[in-house]
Amino acid sequence: MTVIGSTIDTAGEAYVAAAESTTTKLAEIDGELQKALAGGGERAVERHRKRGKLPARERIELLIDEDSPFLELCTLAAWGSDFPVGANVVTGIGVVEGVECMIVANDPTSRGGASNPWTIKKSFRINEIAQQNRLPIISLVESGGADLPTQKEVFIPGGRMFRDLTRASAAGIPTVALVFGNSTAGGAYIPGMSDHVVMIKEQSKVFLGGPPLVKMATGEESDDESLGGAEMHARKSGLADYFAQDEYDAIRIGRSIVKRLNWRKQGPAPRAEVIEPLFDSEELLGIVPADLKVPFDPREVVARIVDGSDFDEFKPLYGSSLVTGWAELHGYPVGILANARGVLFSEEAQKATQFIQLANRANTPLIFLHNTTGYMVGKEYEQGGIIKHGAMMINAVSNSTVPHISILMGASYGAGHYGMCGRAYDPRFLFAWPSAKSAVMGPAQLAGVVSIVARGSAEAKGLPFDEEADKGMRAMVEAQIEAESLPMFLSGRVYDDGIIDPRDTRTVLGMCLSAIATAPIEGTENFGVFRM
């Protein structure tokens, strides 16, 4: 075995300071997560219960296998916007009758479960994950439809949700709808376009137009039950495949549907024996310094997440600012690319390109551990071909067909974010640590560039340069970029799939690798032209 050693001093001043910084950030994030967990608040939840209904997360808990984990995704969607944290929908991967499924549950306690612009964006991401990884989709439906005041941002793009459901079905990915309440107007197409539909007696209401709209449109008098009730759809329209007596019965039926799918994974099975890392995951709290300008060794992270802390490093003496190598994680083979000193030089880019090609030859998923300020700039490096070498790495990342998972640990700036498989490069999953930051460049650098450009413009026009105003501008820009590069800001915009506690990294990666193995894992030899 090629076991990684560790030089961390958990009693050292630097480690303690980093751990305290991470713990503080985790507490701040937990406060925001609690807002999502609270749904519409205590009164709304109590009102919902008095109607004999379960909250969304309790429905999920009953649906998934007992004592199995639920990997919630995009929990902080809509953070920092005018809409509730979580965007009125709970989404994630759970195991139902031994099958990993993508579960989408409207939260009716939060604005009636209405779809706002962030609900739409979150739903698109969830459907993308389900289709890439061939995960059966279970929709727990109870929604008042579109958030009408923002319909201009919901209606036109929102149709993609229904398109995605039918495309999943066409691709042979099972879709199941358990209707717990209203599923009105466009929302009626969720059960309408699902392969299997369960409705609940005197509770499910599915219609294109409710009684008031029907009255306005046709003059016809009708009631909820005759127009769109569960019994009507079970007996007359045929929209309901199963007629449940209550919510518990609907969940039981839903589990039975999944059991009968005869669903099989198409990817490789993990090694049966899982070997824990040799080092404590608790120590991940203090590895990333509070000041991201201070470098850290990503091998310390690798040693705490891979099986047996066993890591075969590839080209350790070449391009040493990027650590690459092979390992297993929860029994699954993986290739790892981890930034060691932030900056990517030509050697690192060429090393990464070769490593990505090898991973594709071996049908091995790749994990990218981000802490990069980008590709190196300067006359020497431009003349040395940093553009073509960086482009080579990005080309390899873009065209690689093995699954990618990205973890933003520290900085993820500039084109380095792209080369390390940022959001735009379709990683199967992307998570951030509380310490992460991502932007076009660091706040101080960006403010400095703006200042230099402004100074040059003033000189070209023969105008005096206001040093005091420039100082204020730089401070303002730095503060803005700092705020916009933080993980909660980015997670709120669904630029990641969630912020995770560093100590949970191994567990989260294991769940992702298991989900990924639902689909075939196949590499490619077809890359774009590499400019040599």
Steps between C-alpha positions, in 0.01 A plus 500: 500500500609857429364655817515879533657633816380805691691789655203683652549626853147526637629692801689750285397864483431495124284188518298627797436835330390330177269261687343789694443692176334198336284433806381862502409481132319170553291660775404786267402257225305285743292805593401539135436126459258518793292749300461242224422225751232718662303526175231765533553528874350342810145633447485389136630153587249465785216608270618243245501223764149590614384417150631148555804556281869428551777755433716438192804370689290256702352365177854446373606334824214250474566439131868410522631179653519497879825640641628581150657841429344777292742718303313830483599716204483876437361563850596869498348579160353854500721611791551877479192547281146615579385138517519244783826312547457164330271636226188318630623156396708226670721298268759229536608139454353229721487121492153352449471120509874481438483734197664842500238749387482873443225630727328834437252612768305826486484673839137616526567677832721752319283725282282203409793331330473750215772495233707820488800572275737321739271198525528474123879529499531246781265259320702526179817406688330208674362361174846535346654293781226237469545461126882501503505228764185311392328545836127419518307817583235505774292819519313568824251748362312770686531845352289803428669530160696801381579795724273737306675833577816359337327305222708683238809319633322169566254427221716491186812322635290288738370280219840335496408316823231306315725449199766352729249256650398367160862479386587301811219260421611474138850415622358214705534683833191424712295796622254472788258765630341476846235775509442625855288805426453763232667446165341776300535657154849426367563296814241250379750392239735358764268203563386524139854440375613249764512125435327411828245713688361458850213718626350524847131478585339841563845663504653501150369773270623494141349727236610739227259760635337506843129573557542883494691492169251256347216732608672799342595317180186294431234601752493141627441438870721226648666387820855382573413131527300465178741721311831352613468279806690175545193276469392667177848454350513139621153408368438728200797689352752221563768749604543326837661156483464438874238622747640548853296535817736746668856635484652195666325275251624715211858471625459123541375476142785721378756269663326200344519661154876544535536143627332372183711706260762224474753782491865403458817704522702515180828618649764302688435364849736622775750275672309315772739584783511869581819613675476816707768772467784481752444858612207661680249692286460746789842634406360629170364798693841663534675421172388802293639824651264791564722706267488324163828666401668254736565172313410159637583145391193332344654160573386561858143507366550197277641304795174555690252412225641205300492135602791408724661839426648309204590732212716423194629842402552563129799713388575624855819682394352669192255788515500478878240777544242241397476167683363215288459134581289187535306372800181329608218667690234284664625222275466698174814572294564873449754737354570817702624841387574739787656846493808520722624859475221683327659603171488272196808513276552338159639185661190458717270547200687240294510257792125540557428442131690171494340390828148572372573300184620206709187515719288480187699200377436329834132608529582658836301791652693814586486711817621862478605665829513875435739752646623699203555866418512412130763459232828689538530837326806702397728541198709190571195280532317645200808440287524150646152415370279526810195575283533192281588279796210631706275451197628142475390427857161664448460306175564175688253591777237608247509181296565244773200268531578331831301651787653802675438618856632838616559614857582869551723500808672836472540748215357420158582800285523586133564240233636273772136451603431382145804272475406339831149422371289787632122514462506589128688176426218274618644314797251237612511666843664815635518583871672776696665511839420802722854624429449515123499811282438525128520797265674626187795590727573590862328814636823699546626408153170590335481834681862569403433427133199735500717767663783461245254522210337812649840663557606424143175644365548824697858535376395442138241778531743733676279511809619502862459172687309515829703283737249530783208395280711214365567378852128499577421327170752226569356436844148485358595262218697276736203477737262423212719227349569351843124473567427360155773235518381341826340154489158607634468758222598243236288222653201735505535533125525122456861525381578204724299205628548592862744614767630205698679460831860398411466207742217360283702509177578129487136407566365744243750385237413137572129568453571686176723222364230246581237711321732549203538122467128474421600595144779349288846652556677528168799711404587643161800532271332777305647832614526826311822600326775553760712799401857385565 
